[in-house]
Amino acid sequence: MNLTEEILEIQSVIDEELNSLFIGKSGYQEKIFEAMKYSLFTGGKRIRPILLLKSCQLINGSYEEAIPFALAMEMIHTYSLIHDDLPAMDNDDFRRGNPTNHKVFGEAIAILAGDGLLNLAYETMIEYILSKSNDKESFYRYIKAFKEISNAAGVDGMIGGQVVDILSDKKGINKTELQFMYECKTAALIEASTVSGGIIGGGSATEIEALRQYGNSIGIAFQIRDDILDKDSDEEINKTTYLTYHSLDKAEKEVKRLSEGAQEALKIFENRDTMFLAEFAKCLIYRNK
């Protein structure tokens, strides 16, 4: 099986599991379930849950324990996109070629759909932790993964990065603030995906740290690659990006450096199959769209 085939297979598993969360969901609040599913199933690449599942598999070869956390990660990511698109935030009309959630369901329902996805993410993780922890060791692993994901989604992670992004529209942003924003808004959830997957799999402190380096490297490189791809459109709206402070050549060299850092981090897993994570990183970092 080549990389593309394996990605499609994992995406299919994730989609099936996500869909199962909504089976039997009906009643007076049925509209909110429709809005939540709309954004969950409109073209997401499932990057974060794939990274979580494959990081766990790298350690212990099993998806079973990691699936609830992978689903939670995708729901958290999707909620953030719904809220990002709102008129009070980025005010976008389209996401992944489809009308944004608030354009289809109205602003109020879109806000609640985002809230619903965030809450369902935590419900999904906690339900698994309470029902499937067989001993203190597994309970501790699951709680550590839960904490990693929660912190990455919070004010010291993604939300903190979003705050800096919003405030920068009014006052501009310097290089240090831009780096902080990239670390939090983009890299935090990607890093938490690889780290929580390793934790669930029972990785050692050294292995977890390697997965943290891997996740952070591809997270930052992913964002800089976005800046490269969106160079012309960003310049039209005077958006501050990595290219505001660095040349295109410097940006491409930084992406290469971060890519090499991600590959270097995987070298400690010398007796395990790191091929997927190595190739998936290249696929994300050197994408053309």
Phi and psi restraints in degrees (value plus and minus 20) as a CYANA .aco file:
   2 ASN   PHI    -104.1   -64.1
   2 ASN   PSI     157.0   197.0
   3 LEU   PHI     -80.2   -40.2
   3 LEU   PSI     -66.6   -26.6
   4 THR   PHI     -80.7   -40.7
   4 THR   PSI     -63.0   -23.0
   5 GLU   PHI     -84.3   -44.3
   5 GLU   PSI     -60.5   -20.5
   6 GLU   PHI     -88.4   -48.4
   6 GLU   PSI     -60.1   -20.1
   7 ILE   PHI     -80.0   -40.0
   7 ILE   PSI     -66.2   -26.2
   8 LEU   PHI     -82.4   -42.4
   8 LEU   PSI     -57.5   -17.5
   9 GLU   PHI     -85.8   -45.8
   9 GLU   PSI     -64.1   -24.1
  10 ILE   PHI     -88.1   -48.1
  10 ILE   PSI     -60.2   -20.2
  11 GLN   PHI     -78.3   -38.3
  11 GLN   PSI     -59.9   -19.9
  12 SER   PHI     -83.9   -43.9
  12 SER   PSI     -62.0   -22.0
  13 VAL   PHI     -82.3   -42.3
  13 VAL   PSI     -66.3   -26.3
  14 ILE   PHI     -82.0   -42.0
  14 ILE   PSI     -65.1   -25.1
  15 ASP   PHI     -81.8   -41.8
  15 ASP   PSI     -62.5   -22.5
  16 GLU   PHI     -83.0   -43.0
  16 GLU   PSI     -63.2   -23.2
  17 GLU   PHI     -88.4   -48.4
  17 GLU   PSI     -59.2   -19.2
  18 LEU   PHI     -82.2   -42.2
  18 LEU   PSI     -64.4   -24.4
  19 ASN   PHI     -82.2   -42.2
  19 ASN   PSI     -54.1   -14.1
  20 SER   PHI     -84.6   -44.6
  20 SER   PSI     -44.0    -4.0
  21 LEU   PHI     -86.8   -46.8
  21 LEU   PSI     -39.4     0.6
  22 PHE   PHI    -126.0   -86.0
  22 PHE   PSI     -19.3    20.7
  23 ILE   PHI     -84.6   -44.6
  23 ILE   PSI     108.3   148.3
  24 GLY   PHI      62.0   102.0
  24 GLY   PSI     -20.0    20.0
  25 LYS   PHI    -101.1   -61.1
  25 LYS   PSI      92.0   132.0
  26 SER   PHI    -173.6  -133.6
  26 SER   PSI    -189.9  -149.9
  27 GLY   PHI      91.9   131.9
  27 GLY   PSI    -185.1  -145.1
  28 TYR   PHI     -82.2   -42.2
  28 TYR   PSI     -46.8    -6.8
  29 GLN   PHI    -114.2   -74.2
  29 GLN   PSI      -1.2    38.8
  30 GLU   PHI     -76.6   -36.6
  30 GLU   PSI     -53.1   -13.1
  31 LYS   PHI     -80.2   -40.2
  31 LYS   PSI     -55.5   -15.5
  32 ILE   PHI     -90.1   -50.1
  32 ILE   PSI     -56.6   -16.6
  33 PHE   PHI     -83.7   -43.7
  33 PHE   PSI     -59.2   -19.2
  34 GLU   PHI     -82.5   -42.5
  34 GLU   PSI     -63.1   -23.1
  35 ALA   PHI     -88.1   -48.1
  35 ALA   PSI     -59.8   -19.8
  36 MET   PHI     -83.3   -43.3
  36 MET   PSI     -65.7   -25.7
  37 LYS   PHI     -86.8   -46.8
  37 LYS   PSI     -55.5   -15.5
  38 TYR   PHI     -74.3   -34.3
  38 TYR   PSI     -69.5   -29.5
  39 SER   PHI     -97.2   -57.2
  39 SER   PSI     -48.9    -8.9
  40 LEU   PHI     -87.1   -47.1
  40 LEU   PSI     -50.8   -10.8
  41 PHE   PHI    -138.2   -98.2
  41 PHE   PSI      16.6    56.6
  42 THR   PHI    -138.2   -98.2
  42 THR   PSI      39.2    79.2
  43 GLY   PHI      72.7   112.7
  43 GLY   PSI      -6.0    34.0
  44 GLY   PHI     -84.4   -44.4
  44 GLY   PSI     120.6   160.6
  45 LYS   PHI    -103.2   -63.2
  45 LYS   PSI     -30.6     9.4
  46 ARG   PHI      43.4    83.4
  46 ARG   PSI      13.1    53.1
  47 ILE   PHI     -79.0   -39.0
  47 ILE   PSI     -68.8   -28.8
  48 ARG   PHI     -88.4   -48.4
  48 ARG   PSI     -67.7   -27.7
  49 PRO   PHI     -84.9   -44.9
  49 PRO   PSI     -52.4   -12.4
  50 ILE   PHI     -82.5   -42.5
  50 ILE   PSI     -66.1   -26.1
  51 LEU   PHI     -81.8   -41.8
  51 LEU   PSI     -59.7   -19.7
  52 LEU   PHI     -84.5   -44.5
  52 LEU   PSI     -67.8   -27.8
  53 LEU   PHI     -83.6   -43.6
  53 LEU   PSI     -64.4   -24.4
  54 LYS   PHI     -93.0   -53.0
  54 LYS   PSI     -49.4    -9.4
  55 SER   PHI     -88.5   -48.5
  55 SER   PSI     -60.6   -20.6
  56 CYS   PHI     -84.1   -44.1
  56 CYS   PSI     -64.3   -24.3
  57 GLN   PHI     -82.3   -42.3
  57 GLN   PSI     -55.0   -15.0
  58 LEU   PHI     -79.4   -39.4
  58 LEU   PSI     -54.9   -14.9
  59 ILE   PHI    -102.9   -62.9
  59 ILE   PSI     -68.4   -28.4
  60 ASN   PHI    -149.1  -109.1
  60 ASN   PSI     -19.3    20.7
  61 GLY   PHI      58.6    98.6
  61 GLY   PSI     -12.2    27.8
  62 SER   PHI    -143.6  -103.6
  62 SER   PSI     118.5   158.5
  63 TYR   PHI    -110.2   -70.2
  63 TYR   PSI     -45.7    -5.7
  64 GLU   PHI     -71.5   -31.5
  64 GLU   PSI     -69.9   -29.9
  65 GLU   PHI     -87.1   -47.1
  65 GLU   PSI     -50.7   -10.7
  66 ALA   PHI    -106.4   -66.4
  66 ALA   PSI     -39.4     0.6
  67 ILE   PHI     -74.3   -34.3
  67 ILE   PSI     -69.0   -29.0
  68 PRO   PHI     -79.6   -39.6
  68 PRO   PSI     -55.6   -15.6
  69 PHE   PHI     -93.9   -53.9
  69 PHE   PSI     -55.0   -15.0
  70 ALA   PHI     -85.4   -45.4
  70 ALA   PSI     -62.2   -22.2
  71 LEU   PHI     -83.0   -43.0
  71 LEU   PSI     -62.1   -22.1
  72 ALA   PHI     -80.6   -40.6
  72 ALA   PSI     -62.1   -22.1
  73 MET   PHI     -81.9   -41.9
  73 MET   PSI     -61.6   -21.6
  74 GLU   PHI     -88.1   -48.1
  74 GLU   PSI     -56.8   -16.8
  75 MET   PHI     -87.8   -47.8
  75 MET   PSI     -58.6   -18.6
  76 ILE   PHI     -84.2   -44.2
  76 ILE   PSI     -65.2   -25.2
  77 HIS   PHI     -80.3   -40.3
  77 HIS   PSI     -63.6   -23.6
  78 THR   PHI     -87.4   -47.4
  78 THR   PSI     -60.5   -20.5
  79 TYR   PHI     -79.0   -39.0
  79 TYR   PSI     -60.1   -20.1
  80 SER   PHI     -85.1   -45.1
  80 SER   PSI     -54.5   -14.5
  81 LEU   PHI     -89.3   -49.3
  81 LEU   PSI     -61.9   -21.9
  82 ILE   PHI     -78.3   -38.3
  82 ILE   PSI     -66.5   -26.5
  83 HIS   PHI     -91.1   -51.1
  83 HIS   PSI     -56.7   -16.7
  84 ASP   PHI     -78.0   -38.0
  84 ASP   PSI     -56.0   -16.0
  85 ASP   PHI     -98.9   -58.9
  85 ASP   PSI     -32.6     7.4
  86 LEU   PHI     -82.3   -42.3
  86 LEU   PSI     133.7   173.7
  87 PRO   PHI     -73.9   -33.9
  87 PRO   PSI     -54.4   -14.4
  88 ALA   PHI     -94.6   -54.6
  88 ALA   PSI     -33.9     6.1
  89 MET   PHI    -127.9   -87.9
  89 MET   PSI    -125.5   -85.5
  90 ASP   PHI    -108.8   -68.8
  90 ASP   PSI     -36.0     4.0
  91 ASN   PHI      35.3    75.3
  91 ASN   PSI      34.5    74.5
  92 ASP   PHI    -117.1   -77.1
  92 ASP   PSI     123.4   163.4
  93 ASP   PHI    -113.1   -73.1
  93 ASP   PSI     -42.2    -2.2
  94 PHE   PHI    -154.0  -114.0
  94 PHE   PSI     127.4   167.4
  95 ARG   PHI    -160.0  -120.0
  95 ARG   PSI     101.6   141.6
  96 ARG   PHI      35.6    75.6
  96 ARG   PSI      17.3    57.3
  97 GLY   PHI      60.2   100.2
  97 GLY   PSI     -18.0    22.0
  98 ASN   PHI    -138.4   -98.4
  98 ASN   PSI     134.3   174.3
  99 PRO   PHI     -76.2   -36.2
  99 PRO   PSI     120.4   160.4
 100 THR   PHI     -86.7   -46.7
 100 THR   PSI     143.2   183.2
 101 ASN   PHI     -76.2   -36.2
 101 ASN   PSI     -63.7   -23.7
 102 HIS   PHI     -91.0   -51.0
 102 HIS   PSI     -42.0    -2.0
 103 LYS   PHI     -94.3   -54.3
 103 LYS   PSI     -46.4    -6.4
 104 VAL   PHI    -111.4   -71.4
 104 VAL   PSI     -64.1   -24.1
 105 PHE   PHI    -130.0   -90.0
 105 PHE   PSI     -25.1    14.9
 106 GLY   PHI      71.7   111.7
 106 GLY   PSI     136.4   176.4
 107 GLU   PHI     -83.7   -43.7
 107 GLU   PSI     -62.8   -22.8
 108 ALA   PHI     -83.5   -43.5
 108 ALA   PSI     -66.9   -26.9
 109 ILE   PHI     -86.6   -46.6
 109 ILE   PSI     -56.2   -16.2
 110 ALA   PHI     -82.5   -42.5
 110 ALA   PSI     -62.7   -22.7
 111 ILE   PHI     -79.5   -39.5
 111 ILE   PSI     -66.4   -26.4
 112 LEU   PHI     -88.7   -48.7
 112 LEU   PSI     -52.2   -12.2
 113 ALA   PHI     -83.6   -43.6
 113 ALA   PSI     -62.7   -22.7
 114 GLY   PHI     -82.5   -42.5
 114 GLY   PSI     -65.7   -25.7
 115 ASP   PHI     -79.5   -39.5
 115 ASP   PSI     -61.9   -21.9
 116 GLY   PHI     -82.8   -42.8
 116 GLY   PSI     -61.6   -21.6
 117 LEU   PHI     -86.3   -46.3
 117 LEU   PSI     -61.7   -21.7
 118 LEU   PHI     -82.0   -42.0
 118 LEU   PSI     -65.9   -25.9
 119 ASN   PHI     -86.9   -46.9
 119 ASN   PSI     -60.4   -20.4
 120 LEU   PHI     -84.0   -44.0
 120 LEU   PSI     -52.4   -12.4
 121 ALA   PHI     -79.4   -39.4
 121 ALA   PSI     -67.2   -27.2
 122 TYR   PHI     -90.1   -50.1
 122 TYR   PSI     -58.6   -18.6
 123 GLU   PHI     -79.6   -39.6
 123 GLU   PSI     -62.5   -22.5
 124 THR   PHI     -84.4   -44.4
 124 THR   PSI     -64.3   -24.3
 125 MET   PHI     -87.1   -47.1
 125 MET   PSI     -66.5   -26.5
 126 ILE   PHI     -84.7   -44.7
 126 ILE   PSI     -60.5   -20.5
 127 GLU   PHI     -80.0   -40.0
 127 GLU   PSI     -61.6   -21.6
 128 TYR   PHI     -87.0   -47.0
 128 TYR   PSI     -64.0   -24.0
 129 ILE   PHI     -79.4   -39.4
 129 ILE   PSI     -64.7   -24.7
 130 LEU   PHI     -91.8   -51.8
 130 LEU   PSI     -53.5   -13.5
 131 SER   PHI    -113.5   -73.5
 131 SER   PSI     -42.2    -2.2
 132 LYS   PHI    -136.8   -96.8
 132 LYS   PSI     -18.4    21.6
 133 SER   PHI     -96.2   -56.2
 133 SER   PSI      92.9   132.9
 134 ASN   PHI    -106.9   -66.9
 134 ASN   PSI     -39.5     0.5
 135 ASP   PHI    -179.1  -139.1
 135 ASP   PSI     158.1   198.1
 136 LYS   PHI     -81.5   -41.5
 136 LYS   PSI     -56.5   -16.5
 137 GLU   PHI     -84.8   -44.8
 137 GLU   PSI     -66.3   -26.3
 138 SER   PHI     -89.4   -49.4
 138 SER   PSI     -59.2   -19.2
 139 PHE   PHI     -78.7   -38.7
 139 PHE   PSI     -64.1   -24.1
 140 TYR   PHI     -84.2   -44.2
 140 TYR   PSI     -62.3   -22.3
 141 ARG   PHI     -81.0   -41.0
 141 ARG   PSI     -67.3   -27.3
 142 TYR   PHI     -84.3   -44.3
 142 TYR   PSI     -61.2   -21.2
 143 ILE   PHI     -86.1   -46.1
 143 ILE   PSI     -58.5   -18.5
 144 LYS   PHI     -83.2   -43.2
 144 LYS   PSI     -60.9   -20.9
 145 ALA   PHI     -86.1   -46.1
 145 ALA   PSI     -61.9   -21.9
 146 PHE   PHI     -78.5   -38.5
 146 PHE   PSI     -64.7   -24.7
 147 LYS   PHI     -84.4   -44.4
 147 LYS   PSI     -61.7   -21.7
 148 GLU   PHI     -80.1   -40.1
 148 GLU   PSI     -66.3   -26.3
 149 ILE   PHI     -87.8   -47.8
 149 ILE   PSI     -64.3   -24.3
 150 SER   PHI     -81.0   -41.0
 150 SER   PSI     -65.7   -25.7
 151 ASN   PHI     -82.6   -42.6
 151 ASN   PSI     -60.7   -20.7
 152 ALA   PHI     -86.3   -46.3
 152 ALA   PSI     -47.8    -7.8
 153 ALA   PHI    -107.4   -67.4
 153 ALA   PSI     -30.5     9.5
 154 GLY   PHI    -113.1   -73.1
 154 GLY   PSI    -181.7  -141.7
 155 VAL   PHI     -90.0   -50.0
 155 VAL   PSI     -39.3     0.7
 156 ASP   PHI    -112.6   -72.6
 156 ASP   PSI     -15.5    24.5
 157 GLY   PHI    -150.4  -110.4
 157 GLY   PSI    -140.9  -100.9
 158 MET   PHI     -77.1   -37.1
 158 MET   PSI     -66.8   -26.8
 159 ILE   PHI     -82.8   -42.8
 159 ILE   PSI     -60.1   -20.1
 160 GLY   PHI     -79.8   -39.8
 160 GLY   PSI     -60.6   -20.6
 161 GLY   PHI     -85.4   -45.4
 161 GLY   PSI     -57.6   -17.6
 162 GLN   PHI     -85.9   -45.9
 162 GLN   PSI     -57.1   -17.1
 163 VAL   PHI     -81.8   -41.8
 163 VAL   PSI     -66.7   -26.7
 164 VAL   PHI     -80.8   -40.8
 164 VAL   PSI     -59.7   -19.7
 165 ASP   PHI     -82.3   -42.3
 165 ASP   PSI     -66.4   -26.4
 166 ILE   PHI     -83.7   -43.7
 166 ILE   PSI     -66.9   -26.9
 167 LEU   PHI     -86.0   -46.0
 167 LEU   PSI     -48.1    -8.1
 168 SER   PHI     -88.3   -48.3
 168 SER   PSI     -42.4    -2.4
 169 ASP   PHI     -82.4   -42.4
 169 ASP   PSI     -46.9    -6.9
 170 LYS   PHI    -116.8   -76.8
 170 LYS   PSI     -52.0   -12.0
 171 LYS   PHI    -144.3  -104.3
 171 LYS   PSI     -18.7    21.3
 172 GLY   PHI      60.1   100.1
 172 GLY   PSI     158.6   198.6
 173 ILE   PHI    -170.5  -130.5
 173 ILE   PSI     115.6   155.6
 174 ASN   PHI    -110.1   -70.1
 174 ASN   PSI     157.9   197.9
 175 LYS   PHI     -82.4   -42.4
 175 LYS   PSI     -59.8   -19.8
 176 THR   PHI     -86.2   -46.2
 176 THR   PSI     -63.0   -23.0
 177 GLU   PHI     -86.5   -46.5
 177 GLU   PSI     -58.0   -18.0
 178 LEU   PHI     -82.7   -42.7
 178 LEU   PSI     -63.7   -23.7
 179 GLN   PHI     -81.8   -41.8
 179 GLN   PSI     -63.2   -23.2
 180 PHE   PHI     -79.5   -39.5
 180 PHE   PSI     -65.1   -25.1
 181 MET   PHI     -80.8   -40.8
 181 MET   PSI     -63.6   -23.6
 182 TYR   PHI     -85.1   -45.1
 182 TYR   PSI     -61.6   -21.6
 183 GLU   PHI     -80.0   -40.0
 183 GLU   PSI     -61.2   -21.2
 184 CYS   PHI    -107.7   -67.7
 184 CYS   PSI     -72.2   -32.2
 185 LYS   PHI     -91.0   -51.0
 185 LYS   PSI     -58.8   -18.8
 186 THR   PHI    -125.2   -85.2
 186 THR   PSI     -71.4   -31.4
 187 ALA   PHI     -94.8   -54.8
 187 ALA   PSI     -49.2    -9.2
 188 ALA   PHI     -77.3   -37.3
 188 ALA   PSI     -68.9   -28.9
 189 LEU   PHI     -91.0   -51.0
 189 LEU   PSI     -53.1   -13.1
 190 ILE   PHI     -87.5   -47.5
 190 ILE   PSI     -65.5   -25.5
 191 GLU   PHI     -82.6   -42.6
 191 GLU   PSI     -63.7   -23.7
 192 ALA   PHI     -82.9   -42.9
 192 ALA   PSI     -50.5   -10.5
 193 SER   PHI     -84.5   -44.5
 193 SER   PSI     -68.3   -28.3
 194 THR   PHI     -90.0   -50.0
 194 THR   PSI     -60.3   -20.3
 195 VAL   PHI     -88.1   -48.1
 195 VAL   PSI     -67.9   -27.9
 196 SER   PHI     -84.5   -44.5
 196 SER   PSI     -56.1   -16.1
 197 GLY   PHI     -80.8   -40.8
 197 GLY   PSI     -62.5   -22.5
 198 GLY   PHI     -86.0   -46.0
 198 GLY   PSI     -58.2   -18.2
 199 ILE   PHI     -84.5   -44.5
 199 ILE   PSI     -67.5   -27.5
 200 ILE   PHI     -79.7   -39.7
 200 ILE   PSI     -58.4   -18.4
 201 GLY   PHI     -93.3   -53.3
 201 GLY   PSI     -29.1    10.9
 202 GLY   PHI      67.5   107.5
 202 GLY   PSI       9.5    49.5
 203 GLY   PHI     -86.4   -46.4
 203 GLY   PSI     133.2   173.2
 204 SER   PHI     -94.7   -54.7
 204 SER   PSI     149.2   189.2
 205 ALA   PHI     -78.4   -38.4
 205 ALA   PSI     -59.7   -19.7
 206 THR   PHI     -86.0   -46.0
 206 THR   PSI     -61.8   -21.8
 207 GLU   PHI     -87.0   -47.0
 207 GLU   PSI     -60.5   -20.5
 208 ILE   PHI     -83.4   -43.4
 208 ILE   PSI     -61.9   -21.9
 209 GLU   PHI     -84.8   -44.8
 209 GLU   PSI     -57.4   -17.4
 210 ALA   PHI     -84.7   -44.7
 210 ALA   PSI     -61.5   -21.5
 211 LEU   PHI     -88.0   -48.0
 211 LEU   PSI     -50.8   -10.8
 212 ARG   PHI     -86.3   -46.3
 212 ARG   PSI     -64.9   -24.9
 213 GLN   PHI     -82.8   -42.8
 213 GLN   PSI     -63.3   -23.3
 214 TYR   PHI     -79.1   -39.1
 214 TYR   PSI     -69.6   -29.6
 215 GLY   PHI     -85.5   -45.5
 215 GLY   PSI     -62.0   -22.0
 216 ASN   PHI     -85.2   -45.2
 216 ASN   PSI     -61.8   -21.8
 217 SER   PHI     -81.9   -41.9
 217 SER   PSI     -66.7   -26.7
 218 ILE   PHI     -93.9   -53.9
 218 ILE   PSI     -47.9    -7.9
 219 GLY   PHI     -84.5   -44.5
 219 GLY   PSI     -67.8   -27.8
 220 ILE   PHI     -88.2   -48.2
 220 ILE   PSI     -63.0   -23.0
 221 ALA   PHI     -82.3   -42.3
 221 ALA   PSI     -57.8   -17.8
 222 PHE   PHI     -78.5   -38.5
 222 PHE   PSI     -63.7   -23.7
 223 GLN   PHI     -89.8   -49.8
 223 GLN   PSI     -62.2   -22.2
 224 ILE   PHI     -84.7   -44.7
 224 ILE   PSI     -57.0   -17.0
 225 ARG   PHI     -82.2   -42.2
 225 ARG   PSI     -59.0   -19.0
 226 ASP   PHI     -76.9   -36.9
 226 ASP   PSI     -64.7   -24.7
 227 ASP   PHI     -81.7   -41.7
 227 ASP   PSI     -59.2   -19.2
 228 ILE   PHI     -85.5   -45.5
 228 ILE   PSI     -65.5   -25.5
 229 LEU   PHI     -87.7   -47.7
 229 LEU   PSI     -52.2   -12.2
 230 ASP   PHI    -120.9   -80.9
 230 ASP   PSI      -1.8    38.2
 231 LYS   PHI     -71.2   -31.2
 231 LYS   PSI     -72.1   -32.1
 232 ASP   PHI     -85.9   -45.9
 232 ASP   PSI     -66.5   -26.5
 233 SER   PHI     -87.9   -47.9
 233 SER   PSI     -54.5   -14.5
 234 ASP   PHI     -87.7   -47.7
 234 ASP   PSI     -57.6   -17.6
 235 GLU   PHI     -86.4   -46.4
 235 GLU   PSI     -54.5   -14.5
 236 GLU   PHI     -82.1   -42.1
 236 GLU   PSI     -54.2   -14.2
 237 ILE   PHI    -123.5   -83.5
 237 ILE   PSI     -10.8    29.2
 238 ASN   PHI      38.5    78.5
 238 ASN   PSI      19.9    59.9
 239 LYS   PHI    -100.3   -60.3
 239 LYS   PSI     113.8   153.8
 240 THR   PHI     -97.7   -57.7
 240 THR   PSI     102.6   142.6
 241 THR   PHI    -158.1  -118.1
 241 THR   PSI    -196.0  -156.0
 242 TYR   PHI     -76.3   -36.3
 242 TYR   PSI     -53.8   -13.8
 243 LEU   PHI     -96.5   -56.5
 243 LEU   PSI     -28.8    11.2
 244 THR   PHI     -87.5   -47.5
 244 THR   PSI     -53.5   -13.5
 245 TYR   PHI    -129.9   -89.9
 245 TYR   PSI     -29.7    10.3
 246 HIS   PHI    -157.5  -117.5
 246 HIS   PSI     133.7   173.7
 247 SER   PHI     -92.3   -52.3
 247 SER   PSI     144.9   184.9
 248 LEU   PHI     -81.6   -41.6
 248 LEU   PSI     -59.4   -19.4
 249 ASP   PHI     -82.1   -42.1
 249 ASP   PSI     -63.0   -23.0
 250 LYS   PHI     -83.4   -43.4
 250 LYS   PSI     -61.4   -21.4
 251 ALA   PHI     -82.2   -42.2
 251 ALA   PSI     -62.8   -22.8
 252 GLU   PHI     -87.1   -47.1
 252 GLU   PSI     -56.6   -16.6
 253 LYS   PHI     -87.5   -47.5
 253 LYS   PSI     -56.4   -16.4
 254 GLU   PHI     -88.2   -48.2
 254 GLU   PSI     -59.0   -19.0
 255 VAL   PHI     -80.9   -40.9
 255 VAL   PSI     -62.7   -22.7
 256 LYS   PHI     -83.8   -43.8
 256 LYS   PSI     -62.0   -22.0
 257 ARG   PHI     -83.4   -43.4
 257 ARG   PSI     -63.7   -23.7
 258 LEU   PHI     -87.3   -47.3
 258 LEU   PSI     -57.5   -17.5
 259 SER   PHI     -81.5   -41.5
 259 SER   PSI     -64.1   -24.1
 260 GLU   PHI     -84.7   -44.7
 260 GLU   PSI     -54.5   -14.5
 261 GLY   PHI     -85.0   -45.0
 261 GLY   PSI     -58.8   -18.8
 262 ALA   PHI     -84.9   -44.9
 262 ALA   PSI     -62.9   -22.9
 263 GLN   PHI     -86.2   -46.2
 263 GLN   PSI     -58.2   -18.2
 264 GLU   PHI     -83.0   -43.0
 264 GLU   PSI     -59.3   -19.3
 265 ALA   PHI     -82.3   -42.3
 265 ALA   PSI     -49.0    -9.0
 266 LEU   PHI     -98.6   -58.6
 266 LEU   PSI     -30.7     9.3
 267 LYS   PHI     -86.9   -46.9
 267 LYS   PSI     -40.7    -0.7
 268 ILE   PHI     -90.6   -50.6
 268 ILE   PSI     -38.1     1.9
 269 PHE   PHI    -109.6   -69.6
 269 PHE   PSI      32.3    72.3
 270 GLU   PHI     -85.4   -45.4
 270 GLU   PSI     -45.3    -5.3
 271 ASN   PHI    -123.2   -83.2
 271 ASN   PSI      -4.7    35.3
 272 ARG   PHI    -145.1  -105.1
 272 ARG   PSI     143.3   183.3
 273 ASP   PHI    -104.9   -64.9
 273 ASP   PSI      82.1   122.1
 274 THR   PHI    -121.3   -81.3
 274 THR   PSI     -12.5    27.5
 275 MET   PHI     -76.4   -36.4
 275 MET   PSI     -66.2   -26.2
 276 PHE   PHI     -81.5   -41.5
 276 PHE   PSI     -70.7   -30.7
 277 LEU   PHI     -82.8   -42.8
 277 LEU   PSI     -57.2   -17.2
 278 ALA   PHI     -85.2   -45.2
 278 ALA   PSI     -65.8   -25.8
 279 GLU   PHI     -94.9   -54.9
 279 GLU   PSI     -55.1   -15.1
 280 PHE   PHI     -84.7   -44.7
 280 PHE   PSI     -58.3   -18.3
 281 ALA   PHI     -80.2   -40.2
 281 ALA   PSI     -66.0   -26.0
 282 LYS   PHI     -82.4   -42.4
 282 LYS   PSI     -59.4   -19.4
 283 CYS   PHI     -81.3   -41.3
 283 CYS   PSI     -61.7   -21.7
 284 LEU   PHI     -93.1   -53.1
 284 LEU   PSI     -64.7   -24.7
 285 ILE   PHI     -92.9   -52.9
 285 ILE   PSI     -56.4   -16.4
 286 TYR   PHI    -125.9   -85.9
 286 TYR   PSI       2.1    42.1
 287 ARG   PHI     -83.9   -43.9
 287 ARG   PSI     138.2   178.2
 288 ASN   PHI    -128.8   -88.8
 288 ASN   PSI     -15.3    24.7
